[in-house]
């Protein structure tokens, strides 16, 4: 059985990932204590580590240094989540076996896709369109689904609701499930059952304090015909739902009630909760279609006009999670340079277009240009001196073992 070690202080993040991976028969080991993270690592020897960092503090560096120094743990791939950081800081993590770095708020579908690739176990993801909002207004927790129902978001909703109830010490949770934007049919029955069961599984939630707002005839038939949900009330009237949850003493004026309880959020979002959002790529695209958070740690430009050599280099660096962009000429690279954000460039100077030295001189004029590692067949001593004088940071003679090429490239990052 595949095994994953999750090192994260946020309960919502840990619990959601554990549930999701356990569904795929993947064993999950959890810890929120960073001081014992290396002990968990060496004891369990997982197939993958998922490590959350708020900054590169002493705990994180101590963990990565120990992991790299131990032969049994050094090869274990690591996915890191954390705040926005400089690209070179992120690239430096590659030498510790970090293959992905996801900025918060994490896009869970991108994260799960990466986990599946590392474990060679495709993870099922419901990618159907769905917008979820969950917030508390005084005595009522509002859960609203729009566009559609999505299995992943229902699962996240459960953990978010549990977190909210526990964090705010809510003794009698009152929950309003709002589905007015949905046209529900028989095909939604499975997800509806999963939704209701997920709400009822949360601590202290009882059926009599769960109300459903829906305009769908099918939703009415679904609840009324389900013996396990006999105490859950459904209505197409928002005032009736609110009055039923709060009682006659809650408010006498319906318009004031709606304004006070829905339009004015009173829930105080904790910093931890704000960091873990119910976020998917489809959500981000709605608000910012140009946003990308694929978790790339290294981006490498490969300039080599030999197809076999180019493919070999790409395979070597893709194995450590790097994104590779290949070019057959120096001029093609220069034309595309400002559209990319490379951490390092692997260059064969024996190019047919003879622009290698000019390319390196051109890079010298660019601010914050990436280091260039020349990787070519044997060259004369004079030419090697000329290459290094033109700005190359290192030189290797083809062919080299993969680990030699990778280690040399990683050593140049940040220099």
C-alpha positions in Angstrom: 0.0 0.0 0.0 1.3 3.5 -0.9 2.0 5.7 2.1 1.9 9.6 2.4 3.2 11.6 5.3 1.4 15.0 5.8 3.1 17.6 8.0 0.7 20.5 8.4 -0.8 22.5 11.3 -4.1 23.1 9.6 -6.7 20.5 10.6 -8.9 21.2 7.6 -6.1 20.6 5.2 -4.9 17.4 7.0 -8.4 15.9 7.4 -9.5 16.6 3.8 -6.4 15.1 2.3 -6.6 12.1 4.6 -10.2 11.4 3.6 -9.5 11.9 -0.1 -6.4 9.7 -0.1 -7.9 7.0 2.1 -10.7 6.6 -0.5 -8.0 5.6 -2.9 -6.5 3.0 -0.5 -3.5 5.2 0.3 -2.2 5.1 3.8 -1.9 8.5 5.4 0.3 9.5 8.4 -0.5 12.8 9.9 1.5 15.1 12.2 1.1 18.8 13.1 4.2 18.9 15.3 7.1 20.0 13.1 9.6 19.0 15.8 8.7 15.3 15.4 8.3 15.4 11.6 11.7 13.8 10.9 11.0 11.1 13.4 7.7 10.3 11.6 9.6 10.3 8.3 12.3 7.9 9.3 9.9 5.7 11.1 7.4 5.3 8.3 9.5 5.8 5.2 6.6 7.1 3.0 6.3 7.2 -0.7 5.6 10.9 -0.6 5.9 13.8 1.9 3.5 16.8 1.9 5.1 19.6 4.0 3.5 22.9 4.9 5.7 25.9 5.6 4.8 29.5 6.6 8.4 30.5 5.9 11.8 28.8 5.6 12.2 28.7 9.4 14.7 26.5 11.4 12.2 23.6 11.7 11.8 23.4 8.0 15.5 23.7 7.2 16.4 21.2 9.9 13.9 18.7 8.4 15.1 19.1 4.9 18.8 18.9 5.8 18.2 15.7 7.8 16.1 14.2 5.1 18.8 14.9 2.5 21.6 13.5 4.6 19.9 10.1 5.3 20.2 7.7 2.3 16.9 6.1 3.1 14.9 9.3 3.1 16.8 11.5 0.6 15.1 9.9 -2.5 11.6 10.4 -1.1 9.8 13.1 -3.2 8.3 16.1 -1.3 5.5 18.5 -2.1 5.6 21.8 -0.2 2.7 24.2 0.4 3.4 27.7 1.6 3.2 31.5 1.0 4.5 33.3 -2.1 8.2 33.2 -2.3 10.9 34.3 -4.7 11.4 31.9 -7.5 15.0 31.3 -6.7 14.1 30.4 -3.1 11.6 27.9 -4.3 14.1 26.5 -6.9 16.7 26.0 -4.1 14.3 23.5 -2.5 14.8 21.1 -5.4 18.1 20.0 -3.9 16.2 18.6 -0.9 13.9 16.5 -3.1 11.1 19.0 -3.4 9.3 18.4 -6.7 6.3 20.8 -6.3 5.7 24.0 -4.4 2.0 25.2 -4.2 1.3 28.7 -3.0 -1.6 29.2 -0.7 -4.5 29.2 -1.1 -3.9 25.8 -2.5 -5.8 24.7 -5.5 -6.7 21.2 -4.5 -7.3 19.7 -7.9 -3.7 20.7 -8.9 -2.4 19.3 -5.7 -4.2 16.0 -6.0 -3.1 15.6 -9.7 0.5 16.0 -8.6 0.1 13.5 -5.7 -1.4 11.0 -8.2 1.5 11.4 -10.6 4.1 10.9 -7.9 2.4 7.8 -6.5 1.5 6.5 -10.0 -2.0 6.2 -8.7 -4.6 8.3 -10.6 -6.9 10.0 -8.1 -10.5 10.5 -9.0 -11.5 14.1 -9.2 -15.0 15.5 -9.7 -14.4 18.5 -12.0 -18.0 19.4 -12.5 -18.7 23.2 -12.2 -19.6 24.2 -8.7 -19.4 27.3 -6.5 -19.5 26.8 -2.7 -19.8 29.5 0.0 -20.0 28.7 3.7 -20.1 31.3 6.4 -21.7 31.9 9.8 -23.9 34.9 10.7 -24.6 35.0 14.4 -26.6 31.8 15.1 -26.8 30.4 11.6 -24.3 28.7 9.4 -25.1 29.2 5.7 -24.0 26.7 3.2 -24.7 27.7 -0.4 -24.1 25.7 -3.6 -24.5 27.3 -7.0 -24.1 26.1 -10.6 -23.9 22.4 -9.6 -23.0 19.9 -6.9 -19.4 18.7 -6.8 -18.1 15.7 -4.7 -14.8 17.3 -3.8 -16.4 20.5 -2.6 -19.0 18.6 -0.5 -16.1 16.8 1.1 -14.3 20.1 1.8 -17.5 21.6 3.1 -17.8 18.9 5.7 -14.3 19.7 7.1 -14.8 23.4 6.9 -18.1 23.1 8.8 -16.5 20.9 11.4 -13.6 23.3 11.8 -16.1 26.2 12.3 -18.2 24.4 14.9 -15.1 23.4 16.9 -13.3 26.6 16.6 -16.2 28.8 17.7 -17.5 26.3 20.3 -21.0 26.3 18.8 -23.1 24.2 21.1 -26.2 24.0 18.9 -25.2 24.4 15.2 -28.1 25.7 13.1 -27.5 25.1 9.4 -29.2 26.5 6.4 -28.4 24.6 3.1 -29.2 27.0 0.2 -29.7 25.3 -3.2 -31.9 27.9 -4.9 -29.5 28.3 -7.8 -29.7 24.6 -8.7 -32.0 22.7 -11.0 -31.9 19.3 -9.5 -32.8 16.0 -11.1 -32.7 12.3 -10.3 -29.0 12.3 -11.5 -28.1 14.5 -8.5 -29.4 12.0 -5.9 -26.0 10.5 -5.0 -24.4 13.9 -4.4 -27.5 15.2 -2.5 -27.3 12.2 -0.2 -23.5 12.8 0.2 -24.2 16.4 1.0 -26.8 15.8 3.7 -24.9 12.9 5.2 -21.7 15.1 5.3 -23.6 17.9 7.2 -25.1 15.4 9.7 -21.7 13.8 10.4 -20.4 17.1 11.7 -20.2 17.5 15.5 -23.4 18.5 17.3 -25.4 18.8 14.1 -28.9 17.4 14.4 -31.6 16.9 11.8 -34.1 19.3 13.4 -31.6 22.1 13.2 -30.9 21.6 9.5 -33.1 23.4 7.0 -32.9 23.3 3.2 -33.9 26.2 0.9 -34.7 24.9 -2.6 -37.1 25.7 -5.5 -36.7 22.2 -7.0 -39.6 19.8 -6.9 -37.1 16.9 -7.0 -35.4 18.1 -3.8 -38.8 18.2 -2.0 -39.5 14.6 -3.2 -36.0 13.5 -2.3 -36.2 14.6 1.3 -39.7 13.6 1.9 -39.1 10.2 0.5 -35.9 9.5 2.5 -36.6 7.8 5.8 -33.2 8.8 7.2 -34.0 12.6 6.7 -37.5 12.7 8.2 -36.7 15.6 10.5 -35.1 17.9 7.9 -37.4 20.7 6.8 -37.4 22.0 3.3 -38.9 25.2 2.0 -38.9 27.5 -0.9 -39.3 30.5 1.4 -36.2 32.1 3.0 -38.1 33.9 5.7 -39.7 30.6 6.7 -36.3 28.9 6.9 -34.9 31.6 9.1 -37.9 31.8 11.4 -37.8 28.1 11.8 -34.1 28.1 12.7 -34.3 31.1 15.1 -37.8 30.8 16.5 -40.3 33.6 16.9 -38.0 35.4 19.3 -35.3 35.7 16.7 -36.8 38.6 14.9 -40.2 40.0 14.1 -39.3 41.9 10.9 -38.4 39.6 8.0 -36.5 42.2 6.0 -34.4 43.1 9.1 -33.9 39.4 9.7 -32.6 38.8 6.2 -30.3 41.9 6.3 -28.9 41.1 9.7 -28.4 37.3 9.2 -27.4 37.0 5.6 -26.0 40.3 4.2 -23.9 41.1 7.3 -21.4 38.3 8.0 -20.3 38.1 11.7 -18.0 35.2 11.5 -14.4 36.1 12.3 -12.2 34.1 10.0 -9.1 32.9 11.7 -5.7 33.3 9.9 -5.4 29.5 9.7 -8.8 29.1 8.0 -8.1 31.9 5.6 -5.0 30.1 4.4 -6.9 27.0 3.4 -9.7 27.9 1.0 -12.1 25.6 -0.8 -10.3 26.5 -3.9 -10.1 24.7 -7.3 -8.6 25.8 -10.6 -12.1 26.2 -12.0 -12.9 28.7 -9.2 -9.7 30.7 -9.9 -10.5 30.9 -13.6 -13.8 32.5 -12.8 -12.1 35.5 -11.1 -8.6 35.5 -12.6 -8.3 33.4 -15.8 -4.6 34.3 -16.1 -3.7 32.8 -12.6 -1.6 29.7 -12.7 -0.5 27.7 -9.7 0.8 24.4 -11.1 3.3 23.9 -8.3 6.4 24.1 -10.5 9.6 24.3 -8.5 12.1 24.4 -11.4 11.7 25.8 -14.9 14.5 24.9 -17.2 15.4 26.1 -20.7 17.1 23.4 -22.8 18.9 24.6 -26.0 20.2 21.7 -28.0 19.7 20.9 -31.7 20.2 17.2 -31.2 16.7 15.7 -30.7 17.9 12.6 -28.9 20.1 14.7 -26.5 17.3 17.2 -26.0 14.8 14.4 -25.1 17.3 12.8 -22.7 17.9 16.0 -20.8 14.2 16.7 -20.6 13.5 13.2 -19.1 16.2 13.7 -16.5 14.8 17.0 -15.2 11.2 16.0 -15.6 11.9 13.2 -13.2 12.6 15.7 -10.4 9.4 17.7 -11.2 11.0 20.4 -13.4 9.1 22.0 -16.2 11.3 22.0 -19.3 11.0 24.2 -22.4 13.2 23.0 -25.4 14.7 25.0 -28.2 16.8 23.9 -31.2 18.5 27.3 -31.7 19.8 30.1 -29.5 17.8 32.7 -31.5 14.5 30.8 -30.8 15.4 30.9 -27.1 16.1 34.6 -27.2 12.8 35.3 -29.0 10.9 33.5 -26.3 13.0 34.5 -23.3 10.9 37.3 -21.9 7.8 35.1 -22.0 9.4 32.5 -19.7 10.9 32.6 -16.2 13.7 30.1 -16.2 15.7 29.1 -13.1 18.6 27.6 -15.2 19.5 27.1 -18.8 21.1 24.0 -20.2 23.0 24.9 -23.3 24.9 22.9 -26.0 27.2 25.5 -27.6 27.7 23.4 -30.7 24.6 24.8 -32.4 24.2 24.9 -36.1 23.0 28.5 -36.0 26.3 29.4 -34.2 24.6 31.8 -31.8 25.6 30.2 -28.5 28.3 32.8 -27.5 26.1 35.7 -28.7 23.2 34.2 -26.7 25.2 34.2 -23.4 26.4 37.8 -24.1 22.8 38.8 -24.6 21.8 37.2 -21.3 24.5 39.1 -19.5 22.6 42.3 -20.4 19.4 41.0 -18.8 18.6 41.8 -15.1 18.4 38.6 -13.0 19.2 36.4 -15.9 19.3 32.6 -15.1 22.6 30.8 -14.8 23.8 28.9 -17.9 25.2 25.4 -17.7 27.1 24.5 -20.9 26.5 20.8 -21.6 28.4 19.9 -24.8 30.8 17.4 -26.4 34.5 17.8 -25.7 35.7 21.3 -26.5 39.2 22.8 -26.8 40.6 24.5 -23.7 40.6 27.9 -25.4 36.9 27.6 -26.4 35.9 26.5 -22.8 37.6 29.7 -21.5 35.8 31.8 -24.1 32.5 30.2 -23.1 33.0 30.8 -19.4 34.2 34.4 -20.1 30.9 35.0 -22.0 28.9 34.3 -18.9 28.4 30.6 -18.5 28.4 29.5 -14.8 29.5 25.9 -15.4 30.6 23.3 -18.0 30.0 19.6 -18.3 31.2 17.2 -21.1 28.5 15.0 -22.6 27.4 12.4 -21.6 27.0 12.5 -17.8 25.0 10.4 -15.3 21.6 12.0 -14.6 22.5 12.7 -11.0 25.7 14.6 -12.0 23.8 16.8 -14.4 21.0 17.5 -12.0 23.4 18.2 -9.1 25.5 20.6 -11.2 22.4 22.5 -12.4 21.0 22.8 -8.9 24.3 24.0 -7.5 24.2 26.9 -10.0 20.8 28.2 -9.0 21.0 31.4 -7.0 24.6 32.1 -7.9 
